[in-house]
Amino acid sequence: MTMIELVGATMLGLCPPVADTDETSYLVQDIDTWAVVRRDPPTNDEGPPAPPEGGSDPAVVGRWLAPRAWDVVAIHAALLPTGEVLQYSYPWASDQSRARLWNPVTGTFTPVDWGEDLFCSGHSHLSNGFIFVSGGNDKECEFQGRVGTQVFDPFTRVWTQQDDMIDGRWYPSHVAAPDGRVFIFSGLSLDCETNAEMEIFTPGAGVEMEPLGHRYLALYPHLFVLTDGRIAHTGPEHFASTFDITGPGWQFAAESNFGWRGSSSSVLLPGRPDEIMIVGGDSPITNTAEIIDFTGDTPSYRFTSSMHHPRAHADALILPDQTVFVVGGGTNGLYEDPINVPERFDPVTETWQEMAPHIFGRMYHSTTVLLPDGRVLTAGQDNGASLEWGEIFEPPYLFRGPRPTITDAPDSIVYGQSFDVETPDGFAIDSAVLVRLTSVTHSVNVEQRLVELAYTTPNAGRITAVAPPSPNHAPPGYYMLFILNDQGVPSVAEIIHVGPPAPADVDGDGDVDFSDLLAVVSAWGPCPAPPTPCPADVDGSGDVGFGDLLAVIAGWDP
């Protein structure tokens, strides 16, 4: 039994109710035609999922809240610095891509549609919290890449067009680089061929080609920033490689044991920097997982324990307790035979545990997002009733006693800086972590990473943590700060900015205030000869003088 009866069309798009039909009728678009479909009441047409190993105890397997009606097909999703979630899909009844902001606190949706087809685009966070989007579906011919780029400002809720790329991209991947730029790889071009050119988006300066990055990669390649600044490429191809923009460019790293993993998902393992796990895939369908460690001179893949269920089109999500939550996927094509029992991977023991089952299939074109309160949102799959419903998972750590609380934390921190986190639970805190905000589509969530922070506990009312040492460890941008107790129970996160000091922050303490004015006065006069640094030369004139005082005052932010 199907939940939606198609009338003479294959479902590729969905539109609001049409005139002269009842409220349960929708328009569906295939390549050439429109047709009316009828929506039945939502049901789980796969039948009740088998119970997980851990029974029904939410402290062991977690709990799903009741599904809620969803106002957008969540093909693309990104958590924003405001705490809202941006989700968008293909155009419905017009040329505009349907885009919505969902507020996890109020549960409300706000339309933020954009006037071009962003279907199957690439997207990532900029260091200022904006979302950068490249490519999509050229409306003149289905499934050919767009050349356009745009940014979404989460604070004003406004889209802004940016420079065009040199060629189209459909299914590209982004890398948010340590220097604040965005590297763009792969995708189908305007002539439906794989785009082998690498382009770089520099905020405020536009898009340019980088010849060193020329390489044919699979669509939506899996790409991660390593702690030495290189880019690791781990799939879906049967080999891994690295890219160093300072030279020599691309280099072969290792051959996988399984081979090609189409529709798989890769994740940078929490607590194990520079180790990447790739799970599942459909070539053939598999439950296996492999880990590659890039810390040595000769990286190699090794199998780790297999999931309980084979799955393709799943999402792998980092949780604040340093485990990996794998949800969704299925075993038959894009939408058939979904796996509704998620699993949780422990990187310490390298074992999998089944979690409580969800109701709706979450396969092709579904997305999963970690929310600031520690819950998990999964939505999307543009087929069946799944497209109209979202589901929220409460992980087991939310049922293991009281949560620690953060009463105050800085809005921003600077690399290597010590900073205080006010909490009444100081002596009960067992770890502090930063989790980068999610940006996910098509099972590709390469921007996510967890950075464990060193900290001390000077008293019961606060901890003093140390920011990540460099942008290689945590590319500049917004992160969720969680503190956790010895039961692995996280606080509600504070969303904070991580990055280099502002130019006017002469002493590098994260603030621009009187201490920076004093530093300028103390360094008054000509700068020393290079390579001796001259941080008080804020205006770059080569001398420390009145211009630098004025620059500090202009950047005042205590």
C-alpha positions in Angstrom: 0.0 0.0 0.0 1.3 3.5 -0.8 0.5 6.6 1.1 0.2 8.8 -2.0 -1.6 7.7 -5.2 0.1 9.2 -8.3 -2.1 10.1 -11.3 0.0 9.8 -14.4 3.3 11.2 -13.1 6.4 10.3 -11.2 6.8 12.3 -8.1 9.7 14.8 -8.3 8.1 17.9 -6.9 5.2 18.8 -4.6 3.0 21.9 -4.7 0.4 23.4 -2.4 -3.3 22.4 -2.9 -4.6 23.3 -6.4 -7.8 25.0 -7.3 -10.9 22.8 -7.9 -9.5 20.0 -5.8 -10.0 19.2 -2.1 -7.5 20.1 0.5 -5.8 16.7 0.3 -4.9 17.0 -3.4 -1.5 18.2 -4.5 0.3 18.9 -7.7 3.2 16.6 -8.7 5.7 17.3 -11.4 7.7 15.0 -13.6 10.1 16.1 -16.3 7.4 17.3 -18.7 4.0 17.3 -17.0 1.9 18.2 -14.0 -0.6 15.9 -12.4 -2.9 15.8 -9.4 -2.3 13.4 -6.6 -4.3 12.5 -3.6 -2.9 12.3 -0.1 -4.1 9.6 2.2 -3.9 10.0 6.0 -0.3 9.4 7.1 0.5 5.9 8.2 3.5 3.8 8.6 3.1 1.6 5.6 6.1 -0.5 6.5 4.3 -1.8 9.6 5.7 -1.5 13.2 9.5 -1.6 13.3 11.1 -4.5 15.3 11.9 -3.5 18.9 15.6 -2.5 19.4 17.9 -4.6 21.5 17.7 -2.4 24.5 13.9 -2.8 24.9 11.9 0.4 25.5 13.9 2.1 28.3 14.5 5.6 27.0 17.7 5.8 29.1 19.0 3.0 26.9 17.4 3.5 23.4 16.1 7.1 23.6 12.6 8.2 22.6 10.9 9.7 19.6 8.3 12.4 20.0 5.0 12.2 18.0 5.6 13.2 14.3 4.6 16.7 13.5 3.4 18.2 10.2 6.3 19.7 8.2 6.0 22.7 6.0 8.9 21.9 3.6 10.6 18.9 2.1 13.8 19.0 4.1 16.2 18.0 1.3 18.7 20.6 2.5 19.1 21.7 6.1 21.4 23.8 8.2 21.4 24.9 11.9 21.8 28.7 12.1 23.6 30.8 14.8 20.1 32.0 15.8 19.1 28.5 16.8 16.7 28.2 13.9 17.0 25.5 11.2 17.0 26.6 7.5 15.5 23.9 5.2 14.9 24.1 1.5 13.8 22.0 -1.4 13.0 22.4 -5.1 10.5 25.0 -6.4 6.9 24.0 -5.8 4.4 26.1 -7.8 6.8 28.7 -9.0 10.4 29.3 -10.0 11.2 30.0 -6.3 12.9 27.3 -4.2 10.7 26.6 -1.2 12.6 27.5 1.9 11.6 27.7 5.6 13.1 28.6 8.9 11.9 26.3 11.7 12.1 27.5 15.3 12.8 24.5 17.6 11.5 26.5 20.6 8.2 27.7 19.2 7.7 25.0 16.5 6.8 27.7 14.0 7.8 28.0 10.3 8.8 31.2 8.5 8.9 31.4 4.7 12.2 32.5 3.2 11.8 31.4 -0.4 14.5 32.2 -2.9 13.9 33.0 -6.6 16.1 30.3 -8.2 16.1 26.5 -8.1 18.5 25.5 -5.3 17.6 21.8 -5.6 20.8 19.6 -5.1 23.0 22.6 -4.4 26.0 22.7 -2.1 25.9 24.7 1.1 28.1 25.5 4.1 28.5 28.0 6.9 30.7 31.1 6.5 32.7 32.3 9.5 30.2 35.1 10.1 27.3 32.7 10.4 25.8 33.2 6.9 25.0 30.2 4.7 26.8 30.1 1.4 25.0 28.1 -1.4 26.4 27.2 -4.8 24.8 25.6 -7.8 21.6 23.8 -7.9 19.2 22.7 -10.7 19.3 24.8 -13.9 15.6 25.5 -14.6 16.2 25.5 -18.3 17.0 21.7 -18.3 16.4 19.3 -15.4 19.5 18.1 -13.5 22.0 20.4 -15.1 24.1 22.6 -12.7 23.5 26.2 -12.0 26.3 28.7 -12.0 24.8 31.0 -9.4 25.9 31.4 -5.8 24.1 33.2 -2.9 24.3 33.7 0.8 21.5 33.6 3.4 21.8 36.0 6.4 20.3 34.3 9.4 20.1 37.5 11.4 18.1 39.5 8.8 16.6 36.4 7.1 17.6 37.8 3.7 19.1 36.1 0.6 21.7 37.9 -1.4 23.0 37.0 -4.9 26.8 36.5 -5.2 29.1 36.0 -8.1 28.5 33.3 -10.7 30.9 30.3 -10.9 32.7 29.6 -14.1 30.4 26.6 -14.8 27.3 25.0 -13.3 27.3 22.6 -10.4 24.6 20.1 -9.4 25.5 17.9 -6.4 28.7 19.8 -5.4 30.4 19.6 -2.0 31.8 22.5 0.0 34.7 22.7 2.4 34.7 25.5 5.0 38.4 26.1 5.0 40.5 27.2 8.0 41.1 30.6 6.4 37.4 31.4 6.2 37.1 30.7 2.5 34.9 28.0 0.9 36.4 25.4 -1.4 33.9 24.1 -4.0 34.3 20.7 -5.6 32.5 18.5 -8.2 28.9 18.6 -9.4 27.4 18.3 -12.8 28.1 21.2 -15.2 25.8 22.9 -17.6 26.5 20.2 -20.2 25.8 17.4 -17.7 29.4 16.4 -17.3 31.3 16.2 -14.1 32.8 19.6 -13.2 36.5 18.8 -12.4 37.4 22.4 -11.6 37.9 23.6 -8.0 36.6 27.1 -7.2 37.1 29.2 -4.1 34.5 31.6 -2.7 36.1 34.4 -0.6 33.5 36.5 1.3 33.6 40.0 -0.1 35.8 39.1 -3.0 33.8 36.6 -5.0 34.6 33.3 -6.7 37.8 32.3 -8.5 39.2 29.1 -9.9 42.0 27.2 -8.2 44.0 25.1 -10.8 45.7 23.1 -8.2 42.4 21.5 -7.2 41.5 20.2 -10.7 40.2 16.6 -10.2 37.3 14.5 -11.2 35.4 13.5 -8.0 32.2 11.7 -7.5 29.0 13.8 -7.0 28.7 15.1 -3.4 32.2 13.9 -2.4 33.0 13.4 1.3 35.6 16.1 2.2 37.0 17.0 5.7 39.5 19.5 7.1 42.3 17.7 8.9 44.3 19.2 11.8 47.3 19.9 9.6 45.2 22.0 7.2 44.9 19.4 4.4 41.6 18.3 3.0 40.8 14.6 3.3 38.6 12.9 0.6 37.0 9.6 1.8 34.3 8.7 -0.6 32.1 7.6 -2.1 35.0 6.4 -4.3 36.9 3.2 -3.4 40.0 5.2 -2.4 41.0 8.1 -0.1 43.1 11.1 -1.0 44.3 14.4 0.4 44.4 17.9 -1.0 47.0 20.5 0.1 46.3 23.9 -1.4 49.9 25.0 -0.5 51.2 22.2 -2.6 51.4 19.6 -4.0 47.6 19.5 -4.5 46.0 16.0 -4.6 47.7 12.9 -3.4 46.6 9.3 -3.1 46.2 8.1 0.5 44.7 4.6 0.6 42.5 2.0 -1.0 39.4 1.0 0.9 38.6 -2.6 1.8 35.0 -2.6 0.7 35.3 -0.6 -2.5 32.9 2.0 -4.0 30.3 3.1 -1.4 27.5 4.9 -3.3 24.9 6.7 -1.1 27.1 6.2 2.0 27.9 8.6 4.8 31.2 9.7 6.3 31.9 11.3 9.7 34.9 12.8 11.4 35.0 10.7 14.5 34.5 12.6 17.8 37.4 12.3 20.2 39.7 11.0 17.5 41.0 13.8 15.4 41.8 13.0 11.8 40.0 9.7 11.9 37.1 9.3 9.5 34.5 6.6 9.4 32.5 5.7 6.3 29.3 3.7 6.8 26.9 1.8 4.6 26.3 2.3 0.9 24.5 0.7 -1.9 27.1 -0.8 -4.2 26.1 -3.4 -3.1 24.0 -2.6 -0.1 26.0 -3.1 3.1 26.0 -2.7 6.9 29.8 -2.5 7.0 31.9 0.5 8.2 35.5 1.4 7.7 37.8 3.8 9.5 40.8 5.6 8.0 43.4 7.4 10.2 45.2 10.3 8.6 47.6 11.0 11.5 50.4 8.8 10.2 52.5 8.9 7.1 50.8 5.9 5.5 47.0 6.1 6.1 45.1 2.9 5.6 41.5 1.7 5.9 40.4 -0.9 8.4 37.0 -2.4 9.0 35.4 -1.6 12.3 32.3 -3.4 13.7 29.3 -3.5 11.3 25.9 -1.9 11.9 23.0 -4.2 12.8 21.3 -3.2 9.5 22.5 -2.6 6.0 21.6 0.9 4.8 22.1 3.5 2.1 21.0 7.1 2.1 21.4 7.3 5.9 22.7 10.3 7.9 25.6 10.0 10.4 25.3 12.7 13.1 27.8 13.6 15.9 26.2 13.8 19.3 27.6 15.8 22.2 28.4 12.7 24.2 31.0 11.9 21.5 29.0 9.1 19.9 27.7 8.9 16.3 24.0 8.6 15.6 23.1 6.8 12.3 19.5 7.2 11.3 17.4 6.4 8.2 18.5 4.8 5.0 17.1 1.7 3.4 18.0 -1.4 1.4 16.2 -1.0 -1.9 16.7 1.9 -4.3 15.8 5.5 -3.3 12.7 4.9 -1.2 12.0 1.2 -0.8 12.5 -1.0 2.3 13.5 1.7 4.7 15.4 0.9 7.9 13.5 2.6 10.7 15.7 1.5 13.6 18.6 3.9 14.0 21.9 3.0 15.6 24.5 4.6 17.8 28.2 4.1 17.4 30.6 4.4 20.4 34.1 5.3 19.1 35.7 4.1 22.3 34.4 0.5 22.1 33.7 0.6 18.3 30.4 -1.0 18.9 26.8 -0.3 17.6 23.6 -0.2 19.7 20.1 0.0 18.2 18.0 2.9 19.2 14.2 3.4 19.4 12.5 3.2 16.0 11.0 6.1 14.2 7.8 5.9 12.2 8.5 7.3 8.7 11.1 6.1 6.3 14.0 8.5 5.9 16.0 7.7 2.8 16.8 9.7 -0.3 16.4 13.5 0.2 16.1 13.3 4.0 18.2 15.3 6.5 19.1 15.1 10.2 20.2 17.9 12.5 21.5 18.1 16.0 19.6 20.8 17.9 21.0 23.1 20.6 19.0 21.4 23.3 20.6 18.0 22.4 17.7 16.6 20.6 17.8 15.4 17.0 15.5 16.5 14.1 15.0 14.2 11.1 12.8 15.2 8.2 12.4 14.9 4.5 12.5 12.1 1.9 10.5 13.4 -1.1 8.3 10.3 -1.4 5.3 9.1 0.5 4.0 10.7 3.7 7.6 11.1 5.0 7.8 14.4 3.0 5.0 16.0 5.1 6.2 15.0 8.5 9.2 15.7 10.8 10.3 13.6 13.8 12.4 14.5 16.8 14.5 12.1 18.7 15.4 12.4 22.4 18.7 10.5 22.8 19.3 8.3 25.9 21.4 10.9 27.6 18.3 13.0 28.2 16.9 10.3 30.5 19.9 9.9 32.8 19.2 12.5 35.5 19.4 16.3 35.8 21.1 18.2 33.1 24.0 20.6 33.9 23.3 24.2 33.1 25.3 27.0 31.6 24.4 30.3 33.2 26.9 32.4 31.2 29.4 32.0 28.4 31.2 34.3 26.1 29.6 35.1 22.7 32.9 34.5 21.0 36.3 33.0 21.7 39.7 33.2 20.1 42.0 30.3 19.2 44.0 29.2 22.2 42.2 31.6 24.6 41.2 30.6 28.1 37.6 31.5 28.9 35.1 31.0 31.7 31.8 29.1 31.6 29.6 29.9 34.5 27.7 26.9 35.8 26.3 25.9 39.2 27.5 22.4 38.4 31.2 23.1 38.2 32.5 20.1 40.2 30.1 17.8 38.4 31.3 18.6 34.9 33.2 15.8 33.2 33.7 17.2 29.7 33.3 20.3 27.6 32.9 20.1 23.8 32.3 22.3 20.8 30.1 20.9 18.0 30.0 22.8 14.8 26.6 23.6 13.4 25.2 21.1 10.9 24.9 21.7 7.2 23.6 18.6 5.5 22.1 17.2 2.3 22.1 13.8 0.5 23.7 12.1 3.5 26.7 14.5 3.3 27.4 16.4 6.5 31.1 17.0 6.2 31.2 20.3 8.0 30.2 18.8 11.4 33.0 18.1 13.9 33.3 17.8 17.7 36.3 19.4 19.5 36.9 18.3 23.1 38.1 21.2 25.2 40.7 21.1 28.0 39.4 22.8 31.2 39.9 23.3 34.9 37.4 23.8 37.7 38.5 26.7 39.9 35.3 26.6 42.0 31.8 25.1 42.0 30.4 28.0 40.0 32.5 27.8 36.9 34.9 26.0 34.7 37.8 27.6 32.7 38.1 26.1 29.3 40.7 26.5 26.6 39.6 27.3 23.0 40.8 25.1 20.1 44.4 25.8 19.2 44.0 26.7 15.6 41.5 27.1 12.7 42.7 23.7 11.4 41.2 22.1 14.5 38.0 24.2 14.3 37.5 26.3 11.2 36.2 29.8 12.0 32.5 30.0 12.6 29.7 29.2 15.0 29.7 26.2 17.3 27.5 24.7 20.1 29.2 24.7 23.5 28.0 21.8 25.6 29.2 20.8 29.1 28.5 17.3 30.2 28.4 15.5 33.6 29.9 12.0 34.4 26.7 10.3 33.1 27.2 11.9 29.7 24.3 14.2 30.1 24.8 17.5 28.2 23.6 20.9 29.0 21.5 22.9 26.6 24.2 24.4 24.3 25.3 28.0 24.0 26.0 29.0 20.4 29.3 30.8 20.3 31.7 32.1 17.7 35.2 30.6 17.3 37.8 32.4 15.3 40.9 34.5 15.2 41.1 37.8 17.1 39.6 40.9 15.5 42.3 43.2 14.1 41.6 45.7 16.8 42.0 43.0 19.5 45.6 43.9 20.0 46.2 41.7 23.1 44.2 38.8 21.7 42.0 38.3 24.7 38.7 38.2 22.7 37.6 41.8 23.6 38.4 45.2 22.2 38.7 47.4 25.2 41.1 49.6 27.4 43.8 46.9 27.4 44.1 47.2 23.6 44.4 51.0 23.9 47.2 50.6 26.4 48.9 48.0 24.1 48.8 50.6 21.3 50.3 53.3 23.5 53.0 51.0 24.8 54.1 50.0 21.3 54.0 53.6 20.0 56.4 54.3 17.1 57.8 52.4 14.2 57.2 48.6 14.0 60.2 46.3 14.4 61.6 44.8 11.3 60.0 41.5 10.1 59.6 38.8 11.0 59.0 40.3 14.5 55.2 40.7 14.8 53.6 44.1 15.4 50.1 43.4 16.6 49.5 47.0 17.6 49.8 48.2 14.0 46.1 47.7 13.5 45.9 49.8 10.3 48.9 48.1 8.7 50.8 51.4 8.1 54.1 50.1 9.5 53.9 52.5 12.5 51.9 52.4 15.7 50.2 55.7 16.1 46.9 57.7 16.1 45.4 55.7 13.2 45.7 52.5 15.4 44.1 54.2 18.3 41.2 55.2 16.1 40.9 51.7 14.8 40.7 50.3 18.3 38.0 52.8 19.2 36.1 51.9 16.0 36.2 48.2 16.8 35.3 48.7 20.5 33.6 45.6 21.8 34.4 44.8 25.5 
